[in-house]
């Protein structure tokens, strides 16, 4: 077994420096507007600091990051059917399966603890799906909320990702932390306020997806796999999709493929060979928004600033060889 997650390993530092040298050598030869390929490896020689919230969650579970990491690796090593499903889904969505492994391992190392068997996620899902699941806030159903005139422009868009991204943007601009029509709204994320009726900010299932992400990805999953489209009016169906291991794997793949597309199309970076970057975006969310900000930053400065991994993605790049071994068995 390897040592502590935060340990600065010599080989990892070498890989990071090598990747950085490659970028420096190729930068001058990259034409303006061309897509720049980001090589594997970390840009930071040491792991960025781990947020206190992640440390506190792990402490509350009376465990450590190392133990959680080994536990999720054990789950993936034992469940060959799950690995096969991950490989198949990655192929369907045109991505390297290491991105999916990275997202799952990262979530269960830093945010939650893994179960011993994938089947347990299904059992857990059944327990949640016994009662009613309604997406609402303070007595206002989400269907009524998005019928407000502030959201009219979103109705002109097509595709679940574009529509729900627009609605999230409207929430942030017009409602978040504000009082509208005499009603005060929390200064919190759209997904936490309306789409997580059990615990605000909590995510569920093998991929730890939140319902809003699943709603954004439903058209893409439907187009690729033929799975039924999800609706915000059926909370149970949405939760089943994110909690049942058989159903959630394509949503994990779609989310990662979408992040890769966003960085290529918006920021002119090909991050498809760097699982630490896709893991970072899976962790932080809003890949399109982050790609836009990176593109604006590069345009303002006239220099090429590369995307960087956070603490979560750094660990995935640092352990890439070990994680790839899960796919090779």
VENSUL-V368718 format. One record per pair of residues at least 4 apart in sequence whose ideal C-beta (glycine too) atoms are under 7 Angstrom apart, sorted by sequence separation. I is the first residue (numbers start at 1). J is the second residue. D is the distance in whole Angstrom. If there is no record, write none. Layout:
i=<I & I>
j=<J & J>
d=<D & D>
This chain:
i=<3 & 9 & 10 & 11 & 12 & 13 & 14 & 15 & 16 & 17 & 18 & 19 & 20 & 21 & 22 & 23 & 26 & 30 & 44 & 50 & 52 & 53 & 54 & 55 & 56 & 57 & 63 & 65 & 66 & 67 & 68 & 69 & 70 & 71 & 72 & 73 & 74 & 75 & 79 & 80 & 81 & 82 & 83 & 84 & 85 & 86 & 87 & 88 & 89 & 95 & 97 & 98 & 99 & 100 & 101 & 102 & 103 & 104 & 105 & 106 & 107 & 108 & 116 & 119 & 120 & 121 & 122 & 123 & 124 & 125 & 136 & 140 & 141 & 142 & 143 & 158 & 159 & 160 & 161 & 162 & 163 & 164 & 165 & 166 & 167 & 168 & 169 & 170 & 171 & 172 & 174 & 179 & 188 & 189 & 190 & 191 & 192 & 196 & 198 & 204 & 205 & 209 & 211 & 212 & 213 & 214 & 217 & 218 & 219 & 220 & 221 & 222 & 234 & 235 & 236 & 237 & 238 & 239 & 240 & 244 & 245 & 248 & 249 & 250 & 251 & 252 & 253 & 254 & 255 & 256 & 257 & 258 & 259 & 260 & 261 & 262 & 263 & 275 & 276 & 277 & 278 & 279 & 280 & 286 & 287 & 288 & 289 & 290 & 291 & 292 & 293 & 294 & 295 & 296 & 297 & 301 & 309 & 310 & 311 & 313 & 314 & 315 & 316 & 319 & 320 & 321 & 324 & 325 & 8 & 50 & 58 & 63 & 90 & 107 & 108 & 115 & 136 & 140 & 146 & 157 & 171 & 175 & 179 & 180 & 188 & 191 & 196 & 203 & 209 & 222 & 243 & 264 & 298 & 309 & 30 & 58 & 76 & 90 & 108 & 115 & 136 & 157 & 174 & 196 & 203 & 221 & 241 & 242 & 263 & 264 & 271 & 281 & 284 & 298 & 58 & 76 & 90 & 134 & 135 & 178 & 186 & 203 & 222 & 230 & 240 & 241 & 271 & 298 & 316 & 177 & 192 & 230 & 263 & 297 & 309 & 154 & 157 & 176 & 192 & 242 & 281 & 58 & 87 & 90 & 175 & 177 & 219 & 241 & 86 & 176 & 218 & 230 & 260 & 294 & 154 & 218 & 260 & 153 & 154 & 294 & 86 & 196 & 86 & 195 & 196 & 215 & 23 & 151 & 154 & 195 & 214 & 22 & 195 & 215 & 260 & 151 & 171 & 191 & 259 & 19 & 150 & 191 & 19 & 146 & 191 & 19 & 168 & 190 & 256 & 259 & 266 & 18 & 20 & 215 & 227 & 259 & 19 & 150 & 214 & 263 & 267 & 16 & 225 & 262 & 266 & 15 & 16 & 256 & 262 & 266 & 284 & 16 & 211 & 214 & 255 & 267 & 283 & 16 & 17 & 211 & 214 & 259 & 263 & 267 & 16 & 221 & 258 & 262 & 266 & 280 & 283 & 12 & 221 & 277 & 280 & 283 & 211 & 13 & 72 & 73 & 277 & 280 & 72 & 209 & 221 & 276 & 279 & 280 & 217 & 220 & 279 & 69 & 72 & 82 & 271 & 277 & 72 & 205 & 214 & 217 & 276 & 279 & 8 & 79 & 204 & 205 & 217 & 220 & 269 & 276 & 75 & 79 & 204 & 206 & 209 & 68 & 69 & 75 & 276 & 6 & 68 & 75 & 207 & 217 & 275 & 276 & 71 & 72 & 75 & 206 & 209 & 213 & 275 & 71 & 75 & 205 & 274 & 65 & 207 & 263 & 65 & 68 & 207 & 275 & 68 & 209 & 164 & 145 & 63 & 164 & 165 & 61 & 142 & 164 & 57 & 160 & 161 & 54 & 137 & 160 & 161 & 54 & 137 & 136 & 160 & 161 & 135 & 160 & 161 & 5 & 50 & 135 & 159 & 5 & 4 & 135 & 134 & 5 & 133 & 1 & 121 & 121 & 118 & 143 & 142 & 143 & 112 & 111 & 135 & 161 & 107 & 135 & 107 & 134 & 104 & 133 & 104 & 133 & 103 & 133 & 129 & 129 & 128 & 129 & 125 & 128 & 125 & 124 & 125 & 121 & 122 & 122 & 165 & 121 & 118 & 93 & 92 & 92 & 103 & 100 & 100 & 103 & 100 & 99 & 95 & 89 & 93 & 89 & 92 & 93 & 95 & 95 & 82 & 86 & 90 & 94 & 85 & 89 & 93 & 95 & 102 & 106 & 96 & 99 & 102 & 103 & 95 & 98 & 102 & 106 & 99 & 103 & 110 & 106 & 109 & 106 & 106 & 105 & 102 & 105 & 102 & 98 & 101 & 98 & 101 & 98 & 101 & 35 & 98 & 97 & 38 & 36 & 38 & 35 & 36 & 37 & 38 & 40 & 34 & 35 & 36 & 39 & 40 & 42 & 33 & 35 & 38 & 39 & 37 & 38 & 38 & 87 & 83 & 83 & 77 & 76 & 50 & 48 & 49 & 43 & 48 & 44 & 47 & 43 & 44 & 43 & 48 & 42 & 47 & 36 & 38 & 47 & 38 & 44 & 42 & 42 & 41 & 42 & 27 & 40 & 40 & 23 & 12 & 9 & 5>
j=<7 & 13 & 14 & 15 & 16 & 17 & 18 & 19 & 20 & 21 & 22 & 23 & 24 & 25 & 26 & 27 & 30 & 34 & 48 & 54 & 56 & 57 & 58 & 59 & 60 & 61 & 67 & 69 & 70 & 71 & 72 & 73 & 74 & 75 & 76 & 77 & 78 & 79 & 83 & 84 & 85 & 86 & 87 & 88 & 89 & 90 & 91 & 92 & 93 & 99 & 101 & 102 & 103 & 104 & 105 & 106 & 107 & 108 & 109 & 110 & 111 & 112 & 120 & 123 & 124 & 125 & 126 & 127 & 128 & 129 & 140 & 144 & 145 & 146 & 147 & 162 & 163 & 164 & 165 & 166 & 167 & 168 & 169 & 170 & 171 & 172 & 173 & 174 & 175 & 176 & 178 & 183 & 192 & 193 & 194 & 195 & 196 & 200 & 202 & 208 & 209 & 213 & 215 & 216 & 217 & 218 & 221 & 222 & 223 & 224 & 225 & 226 & 238 & 239 & 240 & 241 & 242 & 243 & 244 & 248 & 249 & 252 & 253 & 254 & 255 & 256 & 257 & 258 & 259 & 260 & 261 & 262 & 263 & 264 & 265 & 266 & 267 & 279 & 280 & 281 & 282 & 283 & 284 & 290 & 291 & 292 & 293 & 294 & 295 & 296 & 297 & 298 & 299 & 300 & 301 & 305 & 313 & 314 & 315 & 317 & 318 & 319 & 320 & 323 & 324 & 325 & 328 & 329 & 13 & 55 & 63 & 68 & 95 & 112 & 113 & 120 & 141 & 145 & 151 & 162 & 176 & 180 & 184 & 185 & 193 & 196 & 201 & 208 & 214 & 227 & 248 & 269 & 303 & 314 & 36 & 64 & 82 & 96 & 114 & 121 & 142 & 163 & 180 & 202 & 209 & 227 & 247 & 248 & 269 & 270 & 277 & 287 & 290 & 304 & 65 & 83 & 97 & 141 & 142 & 185 & 193 & 210 & 229 & 237 & 247 & 248 & 278 & 305 & 323 & 185 & 200 & 238 & 271 & 305 & 317 & 163 & 166 & 185 & 201 & 251 & 290 & 68 & 97 & 100 & 185 & 187 & 229 & 251 & 97 & 187 & 229 & 241 & 271 & 305 & 166 & 230 & 272 & 166 & 167 & 307 & 100 & 210 & 101 & 210 & 211 & 230 & 39 & 167 & 170 & 211 & 230 & 39 & 212 & 232 & 278 & 170 & 190 & 210 & 278 & 39 & 170 & 211 & 40 & 167 & 212 & 41 & 190 & 212 & 278 & 281 & 288 & 41 & 43 & 238 & 250 & 282 & 43 & 174 & 238 & 287 & 291 & 41 & 250 & 287 & 291 & 41 & 42 & 282 & 288 & 292 & 310 & 43 & 238 & 241 & 282 & 294 & 310 & 44 & 45 & 239 & 242 & 287 & 291 & 295 & 45 & 250 & 287 & 291 & 295 & 309 & 312 & 42 & 251 & 307 & 310 & 313 & 242 & 45 & 104 & 105 & 309 & 312 & 105 & 242 & 254 & 309 & 312 & 313 & 251 & 254 & 313 & 105 & 108 & 118 & 307 & 313 & 109 & 242 & 251 & 254 & 313 & 316 & 46 & 117 & 242 & 243 & 255 & 258 & 307 & 314 & 114 & 118 & 243 & 245 & 248 & 108 & 109 & 115 & 316 & 47 & 109 & 116 & 248 & 258 & 316 & 317 & 113 & 114 & 117 & 248 & 251 & 255 & 317 & 114 & 118 & 248 & 317 & 109 & 251 & 307 & 110 & 113 & 252 & 320 & 114 & 255 & 212 & 194 & 113 & 215 & 216 & 113 & 194 & 216 & 111 & 215 & 216 & 110 & 193 & 216 & 217 & 111 & 194 & 194 & 218 & 219 & 194 & 219 & 220 & 65 & 110 & 195 & 219 & 66 & 66 & 197 & 197 & 69 & 197 & 70 & 205 & 206 & 206 & 232 & 232 & 233 & 208 & 208 & 232 & 258 & 207 & 235 & 208 & 235 & 206 & 235 & 207 & 236 & 207 & 239 & 236 & 239 & 239 & 240 & 240 & 243 & 243 & 243 & 244 & 243 & 244 & 245 & 288 & 245 & 245 & 224 & 224 & 225 & 252 & 252 & 253 & 256 & 256 & 256 & 253 & 249 & 253 & 250 & 253 & 254 & 256 & 257 & 245 & 249 & 253 & 257 & 249 & 253 & 257 & 260 & 275 & 279 & 272 & 275 & 278 & 279 & 272 & 275 & 279 & 283 & 278 & 282 & 312 & 312 & 315 & 315 & 316 & 316 & 316 & 323 & 323 & 320 & 323 & 323 & 326 & 324 & 327 & 264 & 327 & 327 & 269 & 268 & 270 & 268 & 269 & 270 & 271 & 273 & 268 & 269 & 270 & 273 & 274 & 276 & 268 & 270 & 273 & 274 & 273 & 274 & 277 & 327 & 326 & 327 & 326 & 326 & 311 & 310 & 311 & 306 & 311 & 308 & 311 & 308 & 309 & 309 & 314 & 309 & 314 & 304 & 306 & 315 & 307 & 314 & 314 & 317 & 317 & 318 & 304 & 317 & 320 & 306 & 318 & 318 & 315>
d=<5 & 7 & 6 & 6 & 6 & 6 & 6 & 6 & 6 & 6 & 7 & 7 & 6 & 6 & 6 & 6 & 6 & 6 & 6 & 5 & 6 & 6 & 6 & 6 & 6 & 7 & 5 & 6 & 6 & 6 & 7 & 6 & 6 & 7 & 7 & 6 & 6 & 6 & 7 & 6 & 6 & 6 & 6 & 6 & 6 & 6 & 6 & 6 & 6 & 5 & 6 & 6 & 7 & 6 & 6 & 6 & 6 & 6 & 6 & 6 & 5 & 6 & 7 & 7 & 6 & 6 & 7 & 7 & 7 & 6 & 6 & 6 & 7 & 6 & 7 & 7 & 7 & 6 & 6 & 6 & 7 & 6 & 6 & 6 & 6 & 7 & 6 & 5 & 5 & 5 & 7 & 7 & 5 & 7 & 6 & 5 & 6 & 6 & 6 & 7 & 6 & 5 & 6 & 7 & 6 & 6 & 6 & 6 & 6 & 6 & 6 & 7 & 7 & 6 & 6 & 7 & 7 & 6 & 5 & 6 & 7 & 6 & 7 & 6 & 6 & 7 & 6 & 6 & 7 & 7 & 6 & 6 & 7 & 6 & 6 & 5 & 5 & 6 & 6 & 7 & 6 & 6 & 6 & 6 & 6 & 6 & 7 & 6 & 6 & 6 & 6 & 6 & 6 & 6 & 6 & 7 & 3 & 7 & 7 & 6 & 6 & 6 & 7 & 5 & 6 & 7 & 6 & 7 & 6 & 6 & 6 & 6 & 5 & 6 & 7 & 4 & 5 & 5 & 5 & 4 & 6 & 6 & 5 & 7 & 5 & 6 & 7 & 4 & 6 & 6 & 7 & 7 & 7 & 5 & 5 & 7 & 7 & 7 & 4 & 6 & 6 & 5 & 7 & 6 & 6 & 5 & 5 & 5 & 5 & 6 & 4 & 4 & 7 & 6 & 6 & 6 & 4 & 7 & 4 & 6 & 6 & 5 & 5 & 6 & 6 & 6 & 6 & 6 & 7 & 7 & 5 & 5 & 5 & 6 & 6 & 5 & 6 & 6 & 5 & 7 & 7 & 7 & 5 & 6 & 5 & 3 & 7 & 6 & 5 & 6 & 5 & 6 & 6 & 7 & 4 & 4 & 5 & 7 & 5 & 6 & 5 & 6 & 7 & 6 & 7 & 6 & 7 & 6 & 7 & 4 & 6 & 5 & 5 & 6 & 6 & 5 & 4 & 5 & 6 & 5 & 5 & 7 & 6 & 6 & 4 & 3 & 5 & 6 & 5 & 4 & 6 & 7 & 6 & 7 & 7 & 7 & 7 & 5 & 6 & 7 & 4 & 5 & 5 & 4 & 4 & 4 & 4 & 6 & 4 & 6 & 7 & 7 & 5 & 5 & 6 & 5 & 7 & 7 & 7 & 7 & 5 & 4 & 5 & 4 & 5 & 5 & 7 & 5 & 6 & 5 & 4 & 7 & 6 & 5 & 5 & 7 & 7 & 5 & 7 & 7 & 6 & 6 & 5 & 5 & 5 & 4 & 6 & 3 & 5 & 5 & 4 & 7 & 4 & 5 & 6 & 6 & 7 & 5 & 5 & 4 & 4 & 4 & 5 & 7 & 6 & 4 & 6 & 7 & 6 & 6 & 5 & 5 & 5 & 5 & 7 & 6 & 5 & 7 & 5 & 5 & 5 & 7 & 5 & 7 & 5 & 3 & 7 & 4 & 7 & 6 & 6 & 6 & 7 & 5 & 7 & 5 & 7 & 6 & 7 & 7 & 7 & 6 & 4 & 6 & 7 & 7 & 6 & 7 & 6 & 5 & 6 & 5 & 5 & 5 & 7 & 6 & 5 & 5 & 5 & 6 & 7 & 7 & 5 & 7 & 5 & 7 & 5 & 4 & 7 & 5 & 7 & 5 & 5 & 6 & 6 & 7 & 6 & 6 & 6 & 7 & 6 & 5 & 7 & 7 & 5 & 6 & 6 & 6 & 6 & 7 & 7 & 5 & 4 & 6 & 6 & 3 & 6 & 5 & 7 & 6 & 5 & 6 & 6 & 6 & 6 & 7 & 3 & 7 & 5 & 6 & 6 & 6 & 7 & 5 & 5 & 6 & 5 & 6 & 6 & 5 & 6 & 6 & 6 & 5 & 6 & 5 & 4 & 5 & 7 & 6 & 6 & 5 & 7 & 6 & 6 & 6 & 5 & 4 & 4 & 7 & 4 & 5 & 7 & 5 & 7 & 6 & 7 & 5 & 4 & 6 & 5 & 4 & 6 & 5 & 7 & 7 & 6 & 7 & 4 & 6 & 6 & 7 & 5 & 6 & 6 & 6 & 7 & 6 & 7 & 6 & 6 & 6 & 6 & 5 & 5 & 4 & 5 & 5 & 7 & 7 & 7 & 6 & 6 & 6 & 7 & 5 & 7 & 7 & 7 & 5 & 6 & 7 & 6 & 7 & 6 & 5 & 5 & 6 & 6 & 6 & 4 & 7 & 6 & 5 & 7 & 7 & 6 & 6 & 5 & 7 & 6 & 7 & 7 & 6 & 5 & 5 & 6 & 7 & 6 & 7 & 7 & 6 & 5 & 7 & 6>
